[in-house]
């Protein structure tokens, strides 16, 4: 009785696997119920048997050539759906699936698509004709698949009628990116355009310029061939031959075409690199024949077969040469590995593919793992019988690890992304709807729904912690970056030298060139102040010229010295104009040297005046003698100015200032004068500071000389203004940046120039204009005589004081009775000494003062 049951069971299974489908449900490869159904299309068998009837009937024939790697792809879809159902992504909503085998044939794929389009929950499996399918409810909400681009295109054109989303995990044909022809098609892999671009780049960089190409005779192959030809010609890579093989194994001429292709490869002996855009079964047959013919080449593999275990396990496959391949991005598929380990626990009642795999596995139980895939493929070509169920289950459990070896990580990851992208889209739609009802939303709404909102131009995609590339956040492009398309993976960098971009920019903007322009309000203000300074210099010159013979002008050193000082101030004011406007090499070199030399000449002249004043009113014989030796006006002026000329000359020869384009600022280009050498610039300013310090010391010593005609204290005050201005300038200049840096130096030049000019000439102009009664020779002599008398009295008192101190020191222990007598005697001696000194000094002054002092001043 038990034997009879086994025989009946075997007969039923044999009948089911050897006959074409009798009902639509027979056509389903795997199914699972759910609130929302996702369709799947996979080329699990490599071909469909041809009908032997004549005339040929319109019926779906049996599929043969069980492909382990595609079987794993269907398991990846099932696993991904189970992951979503076991997570909180769609709380309370269960995803179901209907998976169909396309048999690598457009016909079978179209039949499955018709069932997807049939009305939901309709017993008659009918597809209704409508002018508007917006409210139509088909069996499935979306479709994963269908693998090959040729089949995907045919399926997508049918799905366009109802705009049912189709997510491709392997279809890479470039034409599928055309949203006009394929509006409902999406994919989780890049198009062939990028792959072919990488191939051509590899060929060019490797120095190969004579290659062959083999493709399939379908949309995928022809498009790949055309794109490769165009890109190869652009890179000056020549194509020796182009071979095209039939797209499907059901074509009886495929073996003949493979032999012809290999003969062509043999004839083209100079071609050592061959680009192969074929499917796995094409490459399998091609390489087996190539090994027999001892053909050894460099093969460039497309993503269709580059990681296929079926190819790498071909016996003696290394004899064909080297293979360089391109593949899809890989992700974390460790959970899928665990799923495969427990595959024997998966119910096979509604999974005919798993049932068939178990049958083939039992039939090949005696075959080792390396040959198991080929054994299953061969056995699937015919009718299979198998042993008792317990034996099958034991073999299945023992050989779980075999499947993992045939998993292609890139494709598995792409399928996971496709399923999860639909999961997130459904989650978005179900937030405000009851998705436990099948009519909660229409399939076309899935196309409008995404895991993440579209990133607008000016933003970039930032991947979240999820491994799914469809789920991301939109992040604004940072400064100096831009994006000009939606959903760009990264922002593009602007050329920082010439362009800039604000945050969230869609384009780069040209940087503005900036410098201290003539139209700038600050520049205009400073130039007005410089012009006023020049006018003031001219006015002072006119005043001094008209009062040439007055004591005030003569006491200033004469008209010649005054003219030199005024010329220096004029040049200092004029030098500020070289700091304004677009920097040129000439202006950069002129402005610092003009200021440095003219200011040094001005300080040198003032230094000689300070020495002269100190010499005129000095009553110390030793100091007077020293000052007379030192006082050589022309020599001092030429020496002091000459040193500065040498410093500036060396600066211009070895490290001259030049125009520099400063691009360090984000939005502008600053044209500025680069000083060439900070050491030379510092030496020039430091030398002026040393001269000003010496001038300050001499002027400070003569600050108490005759008030109305002496300018020593005003020179002292002028030098103080200079020091304060330039000491303040150093930290400000070091920390200021941008186009207003020259303005800082202009301000300091104006402050120091105005300070010295006003302190030197304003008091004298005041006397000349407002106090003419004291600007006479007699008033001048009277003032000198009064000052000299006061100075002599001071000297006499000083001498008397010294004598008194001396007599006090020499007195030792006087008695109390002698104190009054001693004090009186001392007083008498002091009076005599005072009178003697006054007489001598008065005589000396009366003899020498009118001649020497007046002439000296």
C-alpha positions in Angstrom: 0.0 0.0 0.0 2.8 2.4 0.9 4.6 1.6 -2.3 1.5 2.4 -4.3 1.2 5.8 -2.6 4.8 6.6 -3.5 4.3 5.6 -7.1 1.2 7.8 -7.4 3.0 10.7 -5.8 5.9 10.3 -8.3 3.5 10.1 -11.2 1.7 13.3 -10.2 5.0 15.2 -9.8 6.4 13.9 -13.1 3.2 15.0 -14.8 3.4 18.4 -13.3 7.0 19.1 -14.3 6.9 17.6 -17.8 3.7 19.2 -19.0 2.9 22.9 -19.8 0.5 24.7 -17.6 -3.1 23.7 -17.8 -4.6 26.5 -15.6 -3.3 30.1 -14.7 -2.5 28.9 -11.2 -0.2 26.2 -12.7 1.8 29.1 -14.2 2.6 30.6 -10.8 6.1 29.6 -9.6 5.8 30.8 -6.0 3.0 32.6 -4.1 2.1 33.9 -0.6 -1.0 35.7 0.5 -1.0 39.2 1.9 -2.9 42.5 2.1 -0.7 43.9 -0.7 0.7 41.7 -3.5 4.0 42.3 -5.1 4.7 40.5 -8.5 8.0 39.0 -9.4 9.4 38.0 -12.8 12.6 35.9 -12.9 14.2 33.8 -15.7 14.5 30.7 -13.5 14.7 28.3 -16.5 17.0 29.1 -19.4 14.7 28.3 -22.2 11.3 27.1 -23.3 10.9 23.9 -25.3 9.6 24.4 -28.8 6.2 23.0 -29.8 6.3 19.9 -31.9 2.7 20.5 -33.1 2.0 21.7 -36.6 0.5 24.1 -37.1 2.0 25.6 -33.9 -0.5 26.2 -31.1 -0.5 29.4 -29.0 0.3 27.7 -25.7 3.0 28.1 -23.1 5.4 25.2 -23.3 7.5 23.5 -20.7 10.6 25.4 -19.4 13.9 23.6 -19.0 17.4 24.4 -17.8 17.0 25.2 -14.1 19.4 28.1 -13.2 20.6 27.9 -9.6 21.7 31.6 -9.5 18.3 32.9 -10.6 16.6 30.5 -8.2 18.6 32.3 -5.5 17.3 35.6 -6.8 13.7 34.6 -6.3 14.7 33.5 -2.7 16.2 36.9 -2.2 12.9 38.5 -3.1 11.0 36.2 -0.7 13.5 36.8 2.1 13.2 40.6 1.6 9.4 40.5 1.8 9.6 38.3 4.9 12.1 40.8 6.5 9.6 43.6 5.9 6.7 41.5 7.3 8.7 40.7 10.4 9.7 44.4 11.0 7.7 47.4 12.0 8.0 49.1 8.6 4.4 48.2 7.7 2.8 47.6 11.0 -0.4 45.5 10.6 0.0 45.3 6.9 1.4 42.1 5.3 3.1 41.9 1.9 2.3 38.9 -0.3 3.9 37.9 -3.5 3.3 36.1 -6.8 6.5 35.0 -8.6 6.5 33.8 -12.2 9.1 32.1 -14.3 9.8 33.9 -17.6 11.8 31.0 -18.9 14.1 33.7 -20.5 11.4 34.2 -23.1 9.4 37.3 -23.9 6.3 35.1 -24.5 6.2 33.7 -21.0 6.9 37.1 -19.5 4.0 38.6 -21.4 1.7 35.9 -20.2 2.7 36.5 -16.6 2.2 40.3 -17.2 -1.3 39.7 -18.5 -2.2 38.0 -15.2 -0.7 40.9 -13.3 -2.9 43.2 -15.2 -6.1 41.1 -14.6 -8.6 42.6 -12.3 -8.1 41.9 -8.6 -10.4 39.3 -6.9 -12.0 38.4 -10.2 -12.6 34.6 -10.7 -12.5 35.0 -14.5 -8.9 36.3 -14.7 -9.9 39.0 -17.1 -8.2 42.2 -18.1 -10.7 45.0 -18.6 -10.5 47.6 -21.3 -10.8 51.1 -20.0 -10.0 54.6 -21.2 -9.0 55.6 -17.7 -7.3 53.0 -15.4 -6.9 55.5 -12.5 -9.4 53.6 -10.4 -8.7 50.1 -11.8 -7.5 47.5 -9.3 -5.1 44.9 -10.8 -3.9 41.8 -9.0 -0.5 43.3 -7.9 0.6 46.8 -6.7 4.1 46.6 -8.2 6.5 44.2 -10.0 10.1 43.2 -9.3 12.0 42.1 -12.4 12.3 40.8 -15.0 16.1 40.4 -15.2 17.1 40.7 -18.9 16.6 44.1 -20.5 14.9 42.6 -23.7 12.2 41.1 -21.6 12.0 44.1 -19.3 11.2 46.4 -22.2 8.4 44.2 -23.4 6.9 43.9 -20.0 7.3 47.6 -19.2 5.4 48.6 -22.4 2.4 46.6 -21.2 2.6 47.9 -17.6 2.6 51.5 -19.0 -1.1 51.0 -19.8 -1.9 51.0 -16.1 1.3 52.6 -14.8 2.1 49.7 -12.5 5.5 50.3 -11.1 8.2 47.9 -12.3 11.5 47.9 -10.4 14.4 46.3 -12.3 17.2 44.7 -10.4 19.4 43.7 -13.3 18.1 45.4 -16.5 20.8 47.9 -17.4 19.9 48.9 -21.0 20.4 52.7 -21.4 17.1 53.1 -23.2 15.1 52.2 -20.1 16.1 55.5 -18.6 13.8 57.2 -21.1 10.8 58.2 -19.0 8.7 59.0 -22.1 8.8 55.5 -23.4 9.1 53.8 -20.0 7.3 56.0 -17.4 6.6 53.3 -14.8 10.1 51.7 -14.9 12.5 52.1 -12.1 15.7 50.3 -11.3 18.3 49.8 -8.5 21.3 49.5 -10.8 23.0 52.0 -13.1 22.5 52.0 -16.8 25.0 50.6 -19.3 26.2 54.0 -20.2 28.3 54.2 -17.1 29.5 50.6 -17.4 30.6 51.1 -21.0 32.3 54.4 -20.2 34.3 52.6 -17.5 35.2 49.8 -20.0 36.4 52.2 -22.6 38.4 54.1 -20.0 40.0 50.8 -18.8 40.9 49.9 -22.4 42.4 53.4 -23.1 44.4 53.5 -19.9 45.7 50.0 -20.6 47.0 51.0 -24.0 44.8 48.7 -26.0 43.5 50.1 -29.3 42.5 47.0 -31.2 39.7 45.1 -29.7 36.7 42.8 -30.6 33.2 42.8 -29.2 30.5 40.1 -28.8 26.9 40.9 -28.0 23.4 39.4 -28.2 20.9 40.1 -31.0 18.4 42.0 -28.9 17.8 45.5 -27.7 20.2 45.1 -24.8 23.0 43.9 -27.1 22.5 46.3 -29.9 22.3 49.3 -27.6 25.4 48.2 -25.8 27.2 47.7 -29.1 26.2 51.2 -30.4 27.2 53.0 -27.2 30.5 51.1 -27.0 31.3 51.9 -30.6 30.6 55.7 -30.1 32.7 55.9 -26.9 35.5 53.8 -28.3 35.8 56.0 -31.4 35.9 59.1 -29.2 38.9 57.6 -27.3 40.6 56.4 -30.5 40.0 52.7 -29.8 39.4 50.6 -33.0 37.0 47.6 -33.1 38.4 44.7 -35.2 35.2 42.7 -35.3 31.6 42.8 -34.0 30.0 39.4 -33.4 26.3 39.1 -32.6 24.8 35.9 -31.1 21.1 34.9 -30.9 19.6 36.2 -27.7 17.8 33.1 -26.6 18.9 29.4 -26.2 15.7 28.3 -27.9 17.2 29.6 -31.1 18.6 26.5 -33.0 21.4 28.5 -34.7 23.1 29.5 -31.5 25.7 26.7 -31.5 26.6 27.5 -35.1 27.0 31.2 -34.3 29.2 30.5 -31.3 31.5 28.4 -33.6 31.6 31.1 -36.2 32.5 33.7 -33.5 35.4 31.6 -32.2 36.7 31.1 -35.8 36.6 34.9 -36.2 38.6 35.3 -33.0 41.1 32.8 -34.2 41.5 34.6 -37.5 42.0 38.0 -35.8 45.2 36.9 -34.1 46.2 40.5 -33.3 43.1 41.0 -31.2 43.9 40.1 -27.6 41.1 42.0 -25.9 37.5 41.0 -26.3 34.5 42.8 -24.8 31.6 40.5 -24.0 28.0 41.7 -23.6 26.3 38.3 -23.2 24.1 36.3 -20.8 25.5 33.7 -18.6 24.4 30.7 -20.7 26.0 32.3 -23.8 29.3 32.7 -22.0 29.1 29.2 -20.6 28.9 27.7 -24.0 31.4 30.1 -25.5 34.0 29.5 -23.0 33.6 25.7 -23.1 34.2 25.8 -26.9 37.1 28.3 -26.5 38.8 25.9 -24.0 38.5 23.1 -26.6 40.1 25.4 -29.2 42.9 26.6 -26.9 41.9 30.3 -27.3 43.6 32.5 -24.7 42.6 36.2 -24.6 41.8 39.1 -22.3 38.0 39.1 -21.8 36.2 42.2 -20.5 33.0 41.0 -18.8 29.8 42.9 -18.4 27.8 42.9 -15.2 25.6 40.1 -16.6 28.2 37.4 -16.0 31.2 38.9 -14.4 30.5 37.3 -11.0 28.6 34.3 -12.1 29.6 31.1 -10.2 28.4 29.1 -13.2 31.3 30.6 -15.3 34.0 30.4 -12.7 33.3 26.7 -12.1 33.8 25.7 -15.7 36.5 23.0 -15.8 39.9 24.4 -16.9 38.4 27.8 -17.2 41.8 29.4 -16.5 42.9 28.3 -20.0 40.8 31.0 -21.7 43.1 33.7 -20.3 42.2 36.6 -18.0 38.8 38.1 -17.2 38.3 41.7 -16.1 34.7 42.4 -15.1 32.4 45.1 -13.9 29.7 44.3 -11.3 27.0 46.0 -9.2 27.5 47.6 -5.8 27.5 45.1 -3.0 25.8 45.4 0.4 25.3 43.5 3.6 23.5 40.2 2.7 24.4 38.3 5.9 20.8 37.9 6.8 20.2 36.2 3.5 22.9 33.7 4.3 21.1 32.8 7.5 17.9 32.5 5.5 19.6 29.9 3.2 20.8 28.0 6.2 17.2 27.4 7.2 15.8 27.0 3.8 14.7 23.4 4.5 12.2 24.8 7.0 10.5 26.9 4.3 7.1 25.5 3.3 7.2 24.2 -0.3 3.5 23.8 -0.8 3.1 27.2 -2.5 6.7 27.3 -3.9 7.0 25.1 -6.9 10.5 26.3 -7.5 11.7 25.1 -4.2 9.9 21.8 -4.8 11.6 21.4 -8.2 15.0 22.3 -6.6 14.5 19.6 -4.0 13.7 17.1 -6.8 16.9 18.0 -8.8 19.0 17.9 -5.6 17.7 14.4 -4.8 18.5 13.2 -8.4 22.0 14.6 -8.1 22.6 13.4 -4.5 25.7 11.4 -5.6 27.3 14.4 -7.3 29.9 16.6 -5.5 29.2 20.2 -4.9 31.5 21.5 -7.7 29.5 19.7 -10.3 26.1 20.0 -8.7 24.9 23.0 -10.6 25.6 21.4 -13.9 24.0 18.2 -12.8 20.8 20.0 -11.8 20.8 21.9 -15.1 21.2 18.7 -17.1 18.5 16.8 -15.1 16.1 19.7 -15.6 16.2 19.1 -19.3 14.0 16.0 -18.9 11.5 14.2 -16.7 12.6 13.5 -13.1 11.6 10.9 -10.6 12.9 10.9 -7.0 13.1 8.9 -3.9 11.1 8.9 -0.7 10.4 12.3 1.0 12.7 11.5 4.0 15.7 11.0 1.8 15.0 14.2 -0.1 14.7 16.2 3.1 18.0 14.7 4.4 19.9 15.6 1.2 18.4 19.1 1.2 19.5 19.8 4.8 23.0 18.4 4.2 23.6 20.6 1.1 22.4 23.9 2.3 25.9 25.5 2.0 25.9 24.7 -1.7 23.5 27.5 -2.6 25.6 30.2 -0.9 28.4 29.5 -3.2 26.2 30.5 -6.2 24.8 33.7 -4.7 25.9 36.8 -6.6 26.1 39.5 -3.9 25.6 42.4 -6.2 22.4 41.0 -7.7 21.1 39.9 -4.2 21.7 43.4 -2.9 19.9 44.9 -5.9 16.9 42.8 -5.3 16.8 43.7 -1.6 17.0 47.4 -2.5 14.1 46.9 -5.0 11.8 45.2 -2.5 12.7 47.7 0.3 12.2 50.7 -2.0 8.6 49.4 -2.6 8.2 48.8 1.1 9.1 52.4 2.0 6.9 53.7 -0.8 4.0 51.7 0.5 4.7 52.9 4.1 4.5 56.5 2.8 1.1 55.8 1.2 -0.3 53.9 4.2 0.3 56.6 6.8 -3.1 58.1 6.2 -4.9 55.0 4.7 -6.0 51.6 5.9 -3.8 49.4 3.7 -5.3 46.2 5.0 -8.0 46.9 2.4 -6.7 46.1 -1.1 -8.4 49.2 -2.5 -6.5 51.5 -0.2 -4.4 52.8 -3.1 -3.8 52.3 -6.8 -0.6 50.9 -8.2 0.2 54.2 -10.1 0.4 56.0 -6.8 3.5 54.1 -6.0 5.3 55.9 -8.7 4.5 59.2 -6.9 5.7 57.8 -3.6 9.3 57.5 -2.6 11.2 56.4 0.5 12.6 60.0 0.6 11.5 63.2 -1.0 13.2 64.3 -4.1 16.2 66.5 -3.4 15.9 69.7 -5.4 18.8 71.5 -7.2 21.0 73.0 -4.6 20.8 69.9 -2.4 22.5 66.5 -2.3 21.5 63.1 -1.1 22.9 62.0 2.3 22.5 58.3 2.8 21.0 57.4 6.2 22.1 54.5 8.3 19.9 52.2 6.3 21.7 50.2 3.7 19.0 51.2 1.1 20.2 53.8 -1.3 16.6 54.8 -2.0 16.3 56.2 1.6 18.2 59.3 2.2 18.1 62.8 3.6 18.4 66.0 1.6 21.3 68.2 2.7 22.0 71.7 1.4 25.1 72.1 -0.7 27.8 73.9 1.5 29.4 77.2 0.4 31.4 77.0 -2.8 29.5 73.9 -3.9 26.4 73.5 -6.1 24.1 71.0 -7.7 22.0 71.7 -10.8 19.9 68.5 -11.0 17.5 66.8 -8.7 18.6 63.9 -6.5 22.3 64.5 -7.1 24.4 62.1 -4.9 27.0 64.9 -4.2 27.5 68.6 -4.8 30.0 69.8 -7.3 32.8 72.0 -6.3 33.2 75.4 -7.8 36.6 76.6 -9.1 37.7 78.4 -5.9 40.1 80.6 -7.8 37.5 82.3 -10.0 34.0 81.3 -8.8 32.0 80.9 -5.6 28.6 79.7 -4.6 26.4 80.4 -1.5 24.8 77.7 0.5 22.2 75.7 -1.5 23.3 77.1 -4.8 22.3 75.7 -8.2 25.2 77.3 -10.0 28.6 79.0 -9.5 29.0 82.7 -9.6 32.0 84.6 -10.8 34.0 86.2 -8.0 34.1 90.0 -8.0 37.5 91.6 -8.3 37.9 94.1 -5.5 40.5 96.7 -4.5 40.3 100.2 -3.0 38.5 101.9 -5.8 38.4 105.5 -6.7 34.7 105.5 -6.2 34.8 104.0 -2.8 33.5 106.4 -0.1 36.4 105.8 2.3 38.9 106.3 -0.6 37.2 109.6 -1.6 37.3 110.8 2.0 41.0 110.0 2.4 41.8 111.6 -1.0 39.9 114.8 0.1 42.0 114.9 3.3 45.2 114.5 1.2 44.1 117.2 -1.1 43.4 119.5 1.8 46.9 118.7 3.1 48.4 119.7 -0.2 46.4 123.0 -0.2 47.6 123.6 3.4 51.2 123.0 2.3 50.8 125.5 -0.5 49.2 128.1 1.8 52.0 127.8 4.3 54.6 128.2 1.5 52.9 131.4 0.3 52.8 132.8 3.9 56.4 132.1 4.5 57.4 133.5 1.1 55.6 136.8 1.8 57.3 137.0 5.2 60.7 136.0 4.2 62.7 138.5 6.3 60.8 138.2 9.5 62.4 136.6 12.6 59.9 133.8 12.7 60.8 132.6 9.2 64.5 133.1 9.8 64.3 131.2 13.1 62.7 128.3 11.2 65.9 127.8 9.2 65.2 130.1 6.4 63.0 129.8 3.3 65.2 127.1 1.7 64.8 124.7 4.6 61.2 125.4 4.9 60.6 124.8 1.2 62.4 121.4 1.5 60.2 120.4 4.4 57.0 121.6 2.7 58.0 119.7 -0.5 58.4 116.5 1.6 54.9 117.0 3.1 53.6 117.6 -0.4 55.1 114.3 -1.6 53.8 112.5 1.4 50.3 113.7 0.8 50.7 112.9 -3.0 51.9 109.3 -2.2 48.5 108.4 -0.8 47.1 108.5 -4.3 49.2 105.5 -5.2 47.4 103.4 -2.6 44.0 103.9 -4.4 42.9 102.3 -7.7 43.7 99.0 -9.3 47.1 97.9 -8.2 49.8 98.0 -10.9 53.5 97.0 -10.7 54.5 100.7 -11.0 52.1 101.9 -8.2 53.1 99.0 -5.9 56.8 99.9 -6.2 56.3 103.7 -6.1 54.0 104.2 -3.2 56.2 102.8 -0.4 59.5 104.2 -1.8 58.1 107.6 -2.4 56.7 107.8 1.1 59.8 106.3 2.7 62.3 108.7 1.0 60.2 111.9 1.3 59.3 111.2 5.0 62.9 110.5 5.8 64.0 113.8 4.1 61.4 115.6 6.2 62.6 114.1 9.5 66.2 114.8 8.5 65.5 118.5 8.0 63.6 118.7 11.3 66.5 116.9 13.0 69.0 119.6 11.9 66.6 122.3 13.2 66.4 120.5 16.5 70.2 120.5 16.7 70.4 124.1 15.7 68.0 125.3 18.4 69.7 123.3 21.0 73.1 124.7 19.9 71.8 128.3 19.9 70.5 128.2 23.5 73.0 125.9 25.2 75.2 127.6 27.9 77.1 124.5 28.8 80.5 124.8 27.1 81.1 121.1 26.8 77.7 120.4 25.2 78.1 123.4 23.0 81.4 122.2 21.7 79.9 118.7 21.0 77.0 120.2 19.2 79.2 122.4 17.1 81.2 119.4 15.9 78.0 117.5 15.2 76.1 120.2 13.5 76.7 119.8 9.7 73.2 120.4 8.2 73.8 119.4 4.6 75.9 116.4 5.5 73.2 115.2 8.0 70.4 115.6 5.6 72.2 113.8 2.7 73.5 111.1 4.9 70.2 110.3 6.6 68.2 110.4 3.3 70.9 108.5 1.4 70.7 105.6 3.8 66.9 105.4 3.2 67.5 105.6 -0.6 69.9 102.6 -0.4 67.4 100.6 1.7 64.6 101.3 -0.9 66.9 100.6 -3.8 68.0 97.2 -2.4 64.3 96.4 -1.7 63.3 97.2 -5.3 66.2 95.1 -6.7 65.9 91.9 -4.7 62.3 91.8 -3.5 60.2 94.4 -5.2 56.5 94.8 -4.3 54.3 93.1 -6.9 50.6 92.8 -7.7 49.1 89.8 -5.9 45.7 88.1 -6.7 44.3 87.0 -3.3 41.7 84.2 -3.7 41.5 83.2 -0.1 38.2 85.0 0.5 35.2 82.9 -0.5 33.3 85.4 -2.6 35.8 88.0 -3.9 39.2 88.3 -5.5 41.3 90.9 -3.8 43.9 92.7 -6.0 46.6 93.9 -3.6 50.2 94.9 -3.5 52.3 92.3 -2.0 55.2 94.0 -0.3 57.8 91.5 -1.6 59.8 91.5 1.6 58.3 92.2 5.0 61.9 92.6 6.3 62.6 95.4 3.8 59.3 97.1 4.6 60.0 96.8 8.3 63.6 98.1 7.8 62.3 101.2 5.9 59.8 102.1 8.6 62.2 101.2 11.4 64.8 103.5 10.0 62.3 106.4 9.9 61.4 105.6 13.5 65.1 105.7 14.7 65.5 109.2 13.1 62.3 110.4 14.7 63.4 109.1 18.1 66.7 111.0 17.8 64.8 114.1 16.7 62.4 113.7 19.6 65.3 113.5 22.1 67.0 116.7 20.8 63.7 118.5 20.7 62.8 117.4 24.2 66.1 118.8 25.5 65.3 122.2 24.0 61.6 122.3 25.0 62.1 125.2 27.5 63.8 127.6 25.2 62.2 131.0 24.1 58.5 130.3 23.6 57.5 132.6 20.7 60.3 131.7 18.4 61.3 128.2 19.6 59.6 125.2 17.9 61.4 122.5 20.0 58.4 121.6 22.1 56.1 121.5 19.0 58.6 119.2 17.3 58.5 117.0 20.4 54.7 116.9 20.2 54.8 116.2 16.4 57.1 113.2 17.0 54.8 111.9 19.7 51.9 112.0 17.2 54.1 110.1 14.7 55.0 107.4 17.3 51.4 107.0 18.5 50.2 106.7 14.9 52.7 104.1 13.7 52.7 102.1 16.9 48.9 101.8 16.5 49.4 101.0 12.8 51.4 97.8 13.3 48.7 95.6 15.0 45.9 97.1 12.9 47.9 96.4 9.6 48.7 92.9 10.8 45.1 92.0 11.5 43.3 93.9 8.7 42.5 91.9 5.6 40.9 92.8 2.3 40.6 95.7 0.0 40.7 98.3 2.9 44.2 97.3 3.9 45.8 100.2 1.9 43.4 102.6 3.6 44.9 101.7 7.0 48.3 102.9 5.8 46.9 106.0 4.1 45.2 107.0 7.4 48.5 106.5 9.3 50.4 108.6 6.7 47.9 111.3 6.9 47.9 111.4 10.8 51.7 111.5 11.0 52.0 114.0 8.2 49.3 116.3 9.5 50.7 116.0 13.0 54.2 117.1 12.0 53.1 119.7 9.5 50.7 121.4 12.0 53.1 121.2 14.9 55.9 122.6 12.8 54.2 125.4 10.9 50.8 126.3 12.5 52.4 128.1 15.6 54.6 130.1 13.3 51.8 131.0 10.9 49.8 132.1 14.0 52.6 134.5 15.0 53.0 135.8 11.5 49.3 136.4 11.0 47.9 137.1 14.5 50.9 138.5 16.5 52.8 140.7 14.1 54.0 142.9 17.0 56.3 140.2 18.3 57.5 139.2 14.8 60.1 142.1 14.8 63.9 142.3 15.3 63.6 144.5 18.4 61.1 142.2 20.0 63.2 139.2 19.2 66.3 140.7 20.7 64.4 141.7 23.8 63.1 138.2 24.2 66.6 136.7 23.8 68.1 139.1 26.3 65.4 138.4 28.8 65.9 134.6 28.4 69.7 134.9 28.6 69.5 137.0 31.8 67.1 134.5 33.3 69.5 131.7 32.3 72.5 133.5 33.8 70.7 134.1 37.1 69.9 130.5 37.3 73.6 129.6 36.7 74.7 132.1 39.5 72.2 130.6 41.9 73.4 127.2 41.0 77.1 128.2 41.7 76.1 129.8 45.0 74.3 126.7 46.0 77.3 124.6 45.2 79.6 126.9 47.3 77.2 126.8 50.2 77.0 123.0 50.1 80.8 122.9 50.0 81.2 125.1 53.1 78.6 123.1 54.9 80.5 119.9 54.2 83.9 121.3 55.4 82.5 122.5 58.7 83.1 119.9 61.4 81.5 119.8 64.9 81.1 123.6 65.6 80.4 124.5 69.2 77.0 126.0 70.1 78.5 129.3 71.1 80.1 129.8 67.6 76.9 128.8 65.5 75.6 132.3 64.9 79.0 133.7 64.0 79.7 130.9 61.5 76.3 131.3 59.9 76.9 135.0 59.3 80.3 134.5 57.9 78.9 131.9 55.4 76.2 134.3 54.4 78.7 137.0 53.6 80.8 134.6 51.6 77.8 133.6 49.5 76.8 137.2 48.7 80.4 138.0 47.6 80.4 134.9 45.3 77.0 135.7 43.8 78.0 139.3 43.0 81.3 138.1 41.4 79.6 135.5 39.2 76.9 138.0 38.1 79.4 140.6 37.1 81.5 138.1 35.1 78.4 136.6 33.3 76.8 139.9 32.7 79.9 141.1 31.0 80.2 137.9 29.0 76.6 138.1 27.9 76.7 141.7 26.9 79.7 141.0 24.8 78.7 137.9 23.1 74.9 137.7 22.9 74.1 140.3 20.3 76.6 138.9 17.9 76.8 135.1 18.3 73.4 134.1 19.6 71.3 136.2 17.3 73.3 135.2 14.3 73.1 131.6 15.3 69.3 131.7 15.6 
